[in-house]
Amino acid sequence: MGPMTEQLIDVLDQLATVLESDGDTHWSQWIRKARAHVMNSDYYGIEFLLSGYGGAGSFSDLILGQSSINGAFAWKPGHVELNNKFDALRDEAAALAGTIKRSQG
């Protein structure tokens, strides 16, 4: 396993933690599935991860820190910082996976 793959695994761990800290289960499970494939040196994990980027309702569209209080939309405290961290990790994961994919082709 190369250093870029190891870095991607670390970023995926961080992404799952951030998602779970906001109460997300769908995308955190998706990230953990991609991570498991990458950990097993299964290239499908790269394809699976990249498949979530782009398109309506995709991982690219996800915004964290939203809630509902008495049926009304509200932002959770710290939502700006949470989304800044999440965006940076999401972008880093896509960049690493894209670079790994290009190196395989």
C-alpha distances in whole Angstrom, upper triangle without the diagonal:
4,7,8,6,7,10,11,11,13,15,15,16,19,20,21,23,25,26,27,29,31,31,29,28,27,25,23,23,22,19,18,18,15,13,13,12,9,8,9,7,11,11,15,14,13,17,18,17,19,22,23,24,27,31,33,32,28,26,27,30,30,32,32,34,37,40,43,46,49,48,47,44,43,40,39,39,36,35,35,32,30,30,29,26,25,26,24,21,21,21,18,16,18,17,14,14,16,14,11,14,16,13,13,17
4,6,5,6,9,10,11,13,14,15,17,19,20,21,23,25,26,27,29,31,32,30,29,28,26,24,24,23,20,19,20,17,15,16,15,11,11,13,10,13,13,16,15,14,17,19,18,19,22,23,23,27,30,33,32,28,26,26,30,29,31,31,34,37,40,43,46,49,48,47,44,43,40,38,38,35,34,33,31,29,29,28,25,24,24,22,19,20,20,16,15,17,15,12,12,15,12,10,13,14,12,12,16
4,5,5,6,9,10,11,12,14,15,17,18,20,21,23,24,26,27,29,30,29,28,28,25,23,24,23,19,19,20,17,15,17,16,13,12,15,13,16,15,18,16,15,19,20,18,19,23,23,23,26,30,32,31,28,25,25,29,28,29,29,32,35,38,41,44,47,46,45,42,40,37,36,36,32,32,31,28,27,27,25,22,22,22,19,17,18,18,14,14,16,14,11,12,15,12,11,14,15,13,15,18
4,5,5,6,9,10,10,12,14,15,16,18,20,21,22,24,26,27,29,27,26,26,22,21,22,20,17,18,18,15,13,16,15,11,12,15,12,15,13,16,14,12,16,17,15,16,19,20,19,23,26,29,28,24,21,22,25,25,26,27,30,32,35,39,42,45,44,43,39,38,35,34,34,31,29,28,26,25,24,23,20,19,19,17,14,15,15,11,10,12,10,7,9,11,9,7,11,12,11,13,16
4,5,5,6,9,10,10,12,14,15,16,18,20,21,22,24,26,27,25,24,23,20,19,19,18,14,15,15,12,10,12,11,8,8,11,9,11,11,13,11,10,13,15,13,14,17,18,19,22,25,28,27,23,20,21,25,24,26,26,29,32,34,38,41,44,43,42,39,37,35,33,34,31,29,29,27,25,24,23,20,19,20,17,15,15,15,12,10,12,12,8,8,11,10,8,11,13,12,12,16
4,5,5,6,9,10,11,13,14,16,17,19,20,21,23,25,26,24,24,24,21,19,19,18,15,14,16,13,10,12,13,9,8,12,11,13,14,16,13,13,17,17,15,17,20,20,21,24,28,30,28,25,22,22,26,25,26,26,28,31,34,37,40,43,42,42,38,37,34,32,32,29,29,28,26,24,24,23,20,19,20,17,14,16,16,13,11,14,14,10,11,14,13,11,14,17,15,16,19
4,5,5,6,9,10,11,12,14,16,17,18,20,21,23,25,23,23,23,20,18,19,18,14,15,16,14,11,14,15,11,11,15,14,16,15,17,14,13,17,17,14,16,19,19,19,22,26,28,27,23,20,20,23,22,24,23,26,29,32,35,38,41,40,39,36,34,31,30,30,26,26,25,22,21,21,19,16,16,17,14,11,13,13,10,9,12,11,8,10,13,12,11,14,16,15,17,20
4,5,5,6,9,10,10,12,14,15,16,18,20,21,23,20,20,20,16,15,16,15,11,12,13,10,8,12,12,9,10,13,12,13,13,14,11,10,13,13,11,12,16,15,16,19,22,25,23,20,16,17,20,20,21,21,24,27,30,33,36,39,38,37,34,33,30,28,29,26,24,24,22,20,19,18,16,14,15,13,10,11,11,8,6,9,9,6,7,11,11,9,12,15,14,15,18
4,5,5,6,9,10,11,12,14,15,16,18,20,21,19,19,19,16,14,14,13,10,10,11,9,6,9,10,7,7,11,11,13,13,14,11,11,14,14,11,14,17,16,17,21,24,26,24,21,17,19,22,20,22,21,24,27,29,33,35,39,38,37,34,33,30,28,28,26,25,25,22,20,20,20,17,15,17,15,11,12,14,11,9,12,13,10,10,14,14,12,15,18,17,17,21
4,5,5,6,9,10,11,12,14,16,17,19,20,19,19,19,16,14,16,15,12,11,14,12,9,12,14,11,10,14,15,16,17,18,14,14,18,17,14,16,19,18,19,22,26,27,25,22,18,19,22,20,21,20,23,26,28,32,34,38,37,36,33,31,28,26,26,23,23,23,20,18,18,18,14,14,15,13,10,12,14,11,9,13,14,11,12,16,16,15,17,20,19,20,23
4,5,5,6,9,10,10,12,14,15,17,19,17,17,18,14,12,15,14,10,11,14,12,9,13,14,12,12,16,16,17,17,17,14,13,16,15,12,14,17,16,16,19,22,24,22,19,15,16,18,17,18,17,20,23,25,29,32,35,34,33,30,28,25,24,24,21,20,20,17,15,15,14,11,10,12,10,6,8,10,7,6,10,11,9,11,14,14,14,16,19,19,20,23
4,5,5,6,9,10,10,12,14,16,17,14,14,14,11,9,11,10,6,7,10,8,6,10,12,10,11,14,15,15,15,15,11,11,14,13,10,12,15,13,14,18,21,22,20,17,13,15,17,16,17,16,19,22,24,28,31,34,33,32,29,28,25,23,24,22,20,21,18,16,16,16,13,11,13,12,8,9,11,9,7,10,12,11,11,14,15,14,16,19,19,20,23
4,5,5,6,9,10,11,12,15,15,14,14,15,12,9,11,12,8,8,11,10,8,10,13,12,11,15,16,17,18,18,14,15,18,16,13,16,18,17,18,21,24,25,22,19,16,18,20,17,18,17,19,22,24,27,30,33,32,32,29,28,25,23,23,21,20,21,18,16,16,17,13,12,14,14,10,11,14,12,10,14,16,14,14,18,19,18,20,22,23,23,26
4,5,5,6,9,10,10,13,14,14,14,16,13,10,13,13,10,10,14,13,11,14,16,15,15,18,19,20,20,20,16,17,19,18,15,17,19,17,18,21,23,24,22,19,15,16,18,16,16,14,16,20,22,26,28,31,31,30,27,25,22,20,20,17,17,17,15,12,13,13,10,9,12,11,7,10,13,11,10,14,15,14,15,18,19,19,21,24,24,25,27
4,5,5,6,9,10,11,13,11,12,13,9,7,11,11,7,9,12,11,10,14,16,15,15,19,19,20,19,19,15,15,17,15,12,14,16,14,14,17,20,20,18,15,11,13,15,12,13,12,14,17,20,23,26,29,28,27,24,23,20,18,19,17,15,16,14,11,11,12,9,7,10,10,6,7,11,10,9,12,14,14,14,17,18,18,20,22,23,24,26
4,6,5,6,8,10,11,9,9,10,8,5,8,9,6,7,10,11,10,12,15,14,15,18,19,19,20,19,15,16,18,15,13,16,17,14,16,19,21,21,18,16,12,15,16,13,14,13,15,17,19,22,25,28,27,27,24,23,20,19,20,18,17,18,16,13,14,15,12,10,13,13,10,10,14,14,12,14,17,16,16,19,21,20,21,24,25,25,28
4,5,5,6,9,10,10,11,13,11,8,11,12,10,10,14,14,13,15,18,17,17,20,22,22,23,22,18,19,21,19,16,19,20,18,19,22,24,24,21,19,15,17,18,15,15,13,14,17,18,22,24,27,27,27,24,22,19,17,18,16,15,17,15,11,13,15,11,10,14,14,11,12,16,15,14,17,19,18,19,22,23,23,24,27,28,28,31
4,5,5,7,9,9,11,13,11,8,12,13,11,12,16,16,15,17,20,19,20,23,24,24,24,23,20,20,22,20,17,19,20,17,18,20,22,22,19,17,14,15,16,12,12,9,11,14,16,19,22,25,25,24,21,19,16,14,15,12,12,13,11,8,9,11,8,7,11,11,9,10,14,14,13,16,18,18,19,22,23,23,25,27,28,29,31
4,5,5,7,5,7,9,7,6,9,11,9,11,14,14,14,17,19,19,20,23,24,24,24,22,19,19,21,18,15,17,18,15,16,18,20,19,16,14,11,13,14,10,10,8,10,12,14,17,20,23,22,22,19,18,15,14,15,14,12,14,13,10,10,13,11,8,11,13,11,11,14,15,14,16,19,19,19,22,24,24,25,27,29,29,31
4,5,5,5,7,10,9,6,9,12,11,11,14,16,15,17,20,20,20,23,25,24,25,24,20,21,23,20,17,20,21,18,19,22,23,22,19,17,14,17,17,13,13,10,11,13,14,18,20,23,22,23,20,19,17,14,16,15,14,17,15,12,13,16,14,11,15,16,14,14,18,18,17,19,22,22,22,24,27,26,27,30,31,31,33
4,6,7,10,13,12,10,13,15,14,14,18,19,18,20,23,23,23,26,28,28,28,27,23,24,26,23,20,23,23,20,21,24,25,24,20,19,16,18,18,14,13,10,10,12,13,17,18,22,22,21,19,17,15,12,13,12,12,14,13,9,12,14,12,11,15,16,14,15,19,19,18,21,23,23,24,26,28,28,29,32,33,34,36
4,6,9,12,11,10,13,15,14,16,19,20,19,22,24,24,25,28,29,29,29,27,24,25,26,23,20,22,23,19,20,22,23,21,18,17,15,16,16,12,10,7,6,9,10,13,15,19,18,18,15,14,11,9,11,11,9,13,12,9,10,14,12,11,14,16,15,15,18,20,19,21,24,24,24,26,29,29,30,32,34,34,36
4,6,10,10,9,12,14,14,15,17,19,19,21,23,24,24,27,29,28,29,27,24,25,26,22,20,23,23,19,21,23,23,21,18,18,15,18,17,13,12,9,9,10,10,13,15,18,18,18,16,15,14,12,14,14,13,16,16,13,14,17,16,14,17,19,17,17,21,22,20,22,25,26,25,28,30,30,30,33,35,35,37
4,6,6,6,9,11,11,12,15,16,17,18,21,22,22,25,26,25,26,23,20,22,22,19,17,19,19,15,17,19,20,18,14,14,12,15,14,10,11,9,10,11,12,14,17,20,19,19,17,16,15,14,16,16,14,17,17,13,13,17,15,12,15,18,16,15,18,20,18,19,23,23,22,25,27,27,27,30,32,32,34
4,6,5,6,8,10,10,12,14,15,16,18,20,21,22,24,23,24,21,19,20,21,17,16,19,18,15,17,20,20,19,15,15,13,16,16,13,14,12,14,14,15,17,20,22,21,22,20,20,19,17,20,20,18,20,20,16,17,20,18,15,18,20,17,16,20,21,19,20,23,23,22,25,27,27,27,30,31,31,33
4,6,5,6,9,10,11,13,14,16,17,19,20,22,23,22,22,19,17,18,18,14,14,16,15,12,15,17,17,16,12,12,10,14,14,11,13,13,15,15,16,18,22,24,22,23,20,21,20,19,22,22,19,21,21,18,17,20,19,15,17,20,17,15,19,20,17,18,22,22,20,23,26,25,24,28,29,29,30
4,5,5,6,9,10,11,12,14,16,16,18,20,21,20,20,17,14,15,16,12,11,13,13,9,12,14,15,15,11,10,7,11,12,9,11,11,14,15,17,20,23,25,24,24,21,21,19,19,21,20,18,19,19,15,15,17,16,12,14,16,14,12,15,16,14,15,18,18,17,19,22,22,21,25,26,26,27
4,5,5,6,9,10,10,12,14,15,16,18,20,19,19,18,14,16,17,14,12,15,15,12,14,17,19,18,15,13,10,14,15,12,13,12,15,16,18,21,24,26,25,25,23,22,20,19,21,20,18,20,19,15,15,17,15,12,14,16,13,12,16,16,14,15,19,18,17,20,22,22,22,25,26,26,28
4,5,5,6,9,10,10,13,14,15,17,19,17,18,16,13,15,16,12,12,15,15,12,15,18,19,19,16,14,12,16,17,14,17,16,18,19,20,23,26,28,27,27,25,25,23,22,24,23,21,23,23,19,19,21,19,16,18,19,16,15,18,19,15,17,20,20,18,21,23,22,22,25,27,26,28
4,5,5,6,9,10,11,13,14,16,17,15,16,13,10,12,12,9,8,11,11,9,12,15,16,17,14,12,10,13,15,13,16,16,19,20,21,24,27,30,28,28,26,26,24,23,25,24,22,23,23,19,18,20,19,15,17,18,15,13,16,17,13,14,18,17,15,18,20,19,19,22,24,23,24
4,5,5,6,9,10,11,12,14,15,14,15,13,9,11,12,9,7,11,11,10,12,15,17,18,16,13,10,13,15,13,16,15,18,20,22,25,28,31,29,29,26,26,24,23,24,23,21,22,21,17,17,18,16,13,14,15,12,10,14,13,10,12,15,14,12,16,18,17,17,21,22,21,23
4,5,5,6,9,10,10,12,14,14,15,13,10,12,14,11,10,14,14,13,16,19,21,22,19,16,14,17,19,17,19,18,20,22,24,27,30,32,31,31,29,28,26,24,26,24,23,24,23,19,19,21,18,15,17,18,14,14,17,16,13,15,18,16,15,18,20,18,19,22,23,22,25
4,5,5,6,9,10,11,13,11,12,10,8,11,12,9,9,12,13,12,15,19,20,21,19,16,14,17,19,18,20,20,23,24,26,29,32,34,33,33,31,30,29,27,29,28,26,27,26,22,22,24,21,18,20,20,17,15,18,18,14,15,18,17,14,18,20,18,18,21,22,21,23
4,6,5,6,9,10,11,9,10,8,5,7,9,6,6,9,10,10,13,16,19,20,18,15,13,16,18,17,20,20,23,25,27,30,33,36,34,34,31,31,29,28,30,28,26,26,25,22,21,22,20,17,18,18,15,13,15,15,11,12,15,13,11,14,16,14,14,18,18,17,19
4,5,5,6,9,10,10,11,10,7,9,11,10,9,12,14,13,16,19,22,23,21,18,15,18,20,19,21,21,24,26,28,31,34,37,35,35,32,32,29,28,29,27,25,26,24,21,21,22,19,17,18,18,14,13,16,14,11,13,15,13,11,15,16,14,15,18,19,18,21
4,6,5,6,9,9,11,10,7,11,13,11,11,15,16,16,18,22,24,26,23,20,18,21,23,22,24,24,26,28,30,33,36,38,37,37,35,34,32,30,32,30,28,29,28,25,25,25,22,20,22,21,18,17,19,18,14,16,19,16,14,18,19,16,17,21,20,19,22
4,5,5,6,5,7,7,5,8,10,9,10,13,14,15,17,21,23,25,23,20,18,21,23,23,25,25,28,30,32,35,38,41,39,39,36,36,34,33,34,32,30,31,30,27,26,27,24,22,23,22,19,18,20,18,14,16,18,15,13,16,17,14,14,18,18,16,18
4,5,5,5,6,8,5,7,10,10,10,12,14,15,17,21,23,25,24,20,18,20,23,22,25,25,28,30,32,36,39,41,40,40,37,36,34,33,34,31,30,30,28,26,25,25,22,20,21,20,17,16,17,15,12,14,15,12,10,13,14,11,12,15,15,14,17
4,5,7,10,11,9,11,14,13,13,16,18,18,20,24,27,29,27,23,21,23,26,25,27,26,29,31,33,37,40,42,41,41,38,37,35,33,34,32,31,31,29,26,26,26,23,22,23,22,18,18,20,17,14,16,18,14,13,17,17,14,15,19,17,16,20
4,5,9,10,9,11,14,14,14,17,19,20,22,26,28,30,28,25,23,25,28,27,30,29,32,34,36,39,42,45,43,44,41,40,38,36,37,35,34,35,33,30,30,30,27,25,26,25,22,21,23,21,17,19,20,17,15,18,18,15,16,19,18,16,19
4,6,9,8,10,12,13,14,16,18,19,21,25,27,30,28,25,23,25,28,27,30,30,33,35,37,41,44,46,45,45,42,41,39,37,39,36,35,35,33,30,30,30,27,25,26,25,21,21,22,19,16,17,18,15,13,16,15,12,13,16,14,13,16
4,5,6,8,10,10,12,14,15,17,19,22,25,27,26,23,21,23,26,26,29,29,33,34,36,39,43,45,43,43,41,40,38,37,38,36,34,35,33,30,30,30,27,25,25,25,22,20,21,20,16,17,18,15,13,15,16,12,12,15,15,12,15
4,5,5,7,9,10,11,13,15,17,20,22,25,24,21,20,21,24,25,28,29,32,34,36,39,42,45,43,43,40,40,37,37,38,36,34,34,32,30,28,29,26,24,24,23,20,19,19,18,15,14,16,13,10,12,13,9,8,12,12,9,12
4,5,5,6,8,10,10,13,15,18,20,22,22,18,17,19,22,23,26,27,30,32,34,37,40,42,40,40,38,38,36,35,37,35,32,33,32,29,28,28,26,23,23,23,20,18,19,19,15,14,16,15,11,13,15,12,10,14,14,12,14
4,6,5,6,9,10,11,13,17,19,21,20,17,15,17,20,20,23,24,27,29,31,34,37,40,38,38,35,35,33,32,33,31,29,30,28,25,24,25,23,20,20,20,17,15,17,16,12,12,14,12,9,12,14,11,10,14,15,13,15
4,5,5,6,9,10,12,15,18,20,20,16,14,16,19,19,22,23,27,29,31,34,38,40,39,38,35,35,32,32,33,31,29,29,27,25,23,23,22,19,19,18,16,14,14,13,10,9,11,9,6,8,10,8,7,11,12,11,13
4,5,5,6,9,11,13,16,18,18,15,14,15,18,19,23,24,28,29,31,34,38,40,38,38,35,35,33,33,34,32,30,30,29,26,24,25,23,21,20,20,18,15,16,15,12,11,13,12,8,9,12,10,8,11,13,11,12
4,6,5,7,10,13,15,17,16,13,12,14,17,17,20,22,25,26,29,31,35,37,35,35,32,32,30,30,32,30,28,28,27,25,23,24,22,19,19,20,17,14,16,16,12,11,14,13,10,12,15,13,11,15,17,15,16
4,5,6,8,11,14,16,15,11,9,11,14,14,18,19,22,24,26,29,33,35,33,33,30,30,28,27,29,27,24,25,24,21,19,20,19,15,15,16,13,10,12,12,8,8,11,11,8,10,13,12,11,14,16,15,17
4,5,6,9,12,14,14,11,9,10,14,15,18,20,23,25,27,30,34,37,34,34,30,30,28,28,30,28,25,25,25,22,20,20,19,16,15,16,14,11,11,12,9,7,10,10,7,8,11,11,9,12,15,14,15
4,6,8,10,12,12,9,9,10,13,14,18,20,24,24,27,30,33,36,33,33,30,30,28,29,31,29,26,26,26,24,21,22,21,18,17,18,16,13,14,15,12,10,13,14,11,11,15,14,12,15,18,17,17
4,7,8,10,9,6,5,7,10,11,14,16,20,21,23,26,30,32,29,29,26,26,25,25,27,26,22,23,23,20,18,19,19,15,14,16,14,11,12,14,11,10,13,14,12,13,16,16,15,17,20,19,20
4,7,9,9,6,5,5,8,10,14,16,20,21,24,26,30,32,30,29,26,26,24,25,27,25,22,21,22,19,16,17,17,14,12,14,13,9,10,12,10,8,11,13,11,11,15,16,14,16,19,19,20
4,7,8,6,7,6,8,11,14,17,21,21,24,26,30,32,30,29,25,26,24,26,28,26,23,22,23,21,18,19,19,16,14,16,16,12,12,15,14,11,14,16,14,13,17,18,17,18,21,22,21
4,6,6,9,8,8,11,15,18,21,21,23,25,29,31,28,27,24,25,24,26,28,27,23,23,25,23,19,21,22,18,17,19,19,15,16,19,17,15,17,20,18,17,21,22,20,21,25,25,24
4,5,9,9,7,10,13,16,19,18,21,22,26,28,25,24,21,22,22,24,26,26,22,22,24,22,19,21,22,18,17,20,20,16,17,21,19,17,20,22,21,20,24,25,23,25,28,28,28
4,7,8,6,7,11,13,17,15,18,20,23,25,22,22,19,20,20,21,24,23,20,20,22,19,17,19,20,16,16,19,18,15,17,20,18,17,20,22,20,21,24,25,23,26,29,28,28
4,5,5,7,11,13,17,17,19,22,25,28,25,24,21,22,21,22,24,23,20,20,21,18,16,18,18,14,14,16,16,12,14,16,15,13,16,18,16,17,20,21,20,22,25,25,25
4,5,5,9,11,15,15,18,21,25,27,25,24,21,21,19,20,22,21,17,18,18,15,13,15,15,11,10,13,12,9,11,13,12,11,14,16,14,15,19,19,19,21,24,24,24
4,6,9,12,15,16,19,22,26,28,26,25,21,21,19,20,22,20,17,17,17,15,12,13,14,11,9,12,12,8,9,12,11,10,13,15,14,15,18,19,18,20,23,24,24
4,6,10,13,13,16,19,23,25,23,21,18,18,17,18,20,19,15,15,17,15,12,14,15,12,10,14,14,11,12,15,15,14,17,19,18,18,22,23,22,24,27,27,28
4,7,10,10,14,16,20,23,21,19,16,16,14,15,17,16,13,13,15,12,9,12,13,9,9,13,13,10,12,15,15,14,17,19,19,20,23,24,23,25,28,28,29
4,7,7,11,14,17,20,19,17,13,13,11,12,14,13,9,10,12,9,7,10,11,9,9,13,13,11,13,16,16,16,19,21,21,22,25,26,26,28,31,31,32
4,6,9,13,16,19,18,16,13,11,9,9,11,10,7,9,10,7,6,10,10,8,10,13,13,12,15,17,17,18,21,22,22,24,26,27,28,30,32,33,34
4,7,10,13,16,16,14,11,9,6,5,8,8,5,8,10,7,7,11,12,11,13,15,16,15,18,20,20,21,24,25,26,27,30,31,31,34,35,36,38
4,7,10,13,12,11,7,6,5,6,9,11,8,11,13,11,10,14,15,14,15,18,19,18,20,23,23,23,26,28,28,29,32,33,33,35,37,38,39
4,7,10,9,8,6,5,6,6,10,12,10,14,16,14,14,18,18,17,19,22,22,21,24,26,26,27,30,31,31,32,35,36,36,38,41,41,42
4,6,5,5,5,5,8,9,13,15,14,17,19,17,17,21,22,21,22,25,26,25,27,30,29,30,33,35,34,36,39,39,39,42,44,44,45
4,5,5,6,6,9,10,13,16,15,18,21,19,20,23,24,23,25,28,28,28,30,33,32,33,36,38,37,39,42,42,43,45,47,48,49
4,6,9,10,13,14,17,20,19,22,24,23,23,27,28,27,28,32,32,31,34,36,36,36,39,41,40,42,45,46,45,48,50,50,52
4,7,9,13,14,17,20,19,22,24,23,23,26,27,26,27,30,31,29,32,35,34,35,38,39,39,40,43,44,43,46,48,48,49
4,6,10,12,15,18,16,19,22,21,20,24,25,24,25,29,29,28,30,33,33,33,36,38,38,39,42,43,43,45,47,48,48
4,7,10,13,15,13,16,19,17,17,20,22,21,21,25,26,24,27,29,29,30,32,34,34,35,38,39,39,41,44,44,45
4,6,9,12,10,13,16,15,15,18,20,19,20,23,24,23,26,28,28,29,32,33,34,35,37,39,39,41,43,44,45
4,6,8,6,9,12,11,11,14,16,15,17,20,21,20,23,25,25,26,29,30,31,32,35,36,36,38,40,41,43
4,6,6,9,11,10,11,14,15,15,17,19,20,20,23,24,25,26,28,30,30,32,34,35,36,38,40,41,42
4,6,8,9,9,11,13,14,15,17,19,20,21,23,25,25,27,29,30,31,33,35,36,37,39,41,42,44
4,6,6,6,9,10,11,12,14,16,17,18,20,21,23,24,26,27,29,30,32,33,34,36,38,39,41
4,6,5,6,8,10,10,12,14,15,16,18,20,21,22,24,25,26,28,30,31,32,34,36,37,39
4,5,5,6,9,10,10,12,14,15,16,18,20,21,22,24,26,27,28,30,31,33,35,36,38
4,5,5,6,8,10,11,12,14,15,17,18,20,21,23,24,26,27,29,30,32,33,35,36
4,6,5,6,9,10,11,12,14,15,16,18,20,21,22,24,26,27,28,30,32,33,35
4,5,5,6,8,10,10,12,14,15,16,18,20,21,22,24,25,26,28,30,31,33
4,5,5,6,9,10,11,12,14,16,17,18,20,21,23,24,26,27,29,30,32
4,6,5,6,9,10,11,12,14,15,17,18,20,21,23,24,26,27,29,31
4,5,5,6,8,10,10,12,14,15,16,18,20,21,22,24,26,27,29
4,5,5,6,8,10,11,12,14,15,16,18,20,21,22,24,26,27
4,6,5,6,9,10,11,12,14,15,16,18,20,21,22,24,26
4,5,5,6,9,10,10,12,14,15,16,18,20,21,23,24
4,5,5,6,9,10,11,12,14,15,16,18,20,21,23
4,5,5,6,9,10,10,12,14,15,16,18,20,21
4,5,5,6,8,10,11,12,14,15,17,18,20
4,5,5,6,8,10,11,12,14,15,17,19
4,6,5,6,8,10,10,12,14,15,17
4,6,5,6,9,10,11,12,14,16
4,5,5,6,9,10,11,13,15
4,5,5,6,9,10,11,13
4,5,5,6,9,10,11
4,5,5,6,9,10
4,5,5,6,9
4,5,5,7
4,5,5
4,6
4
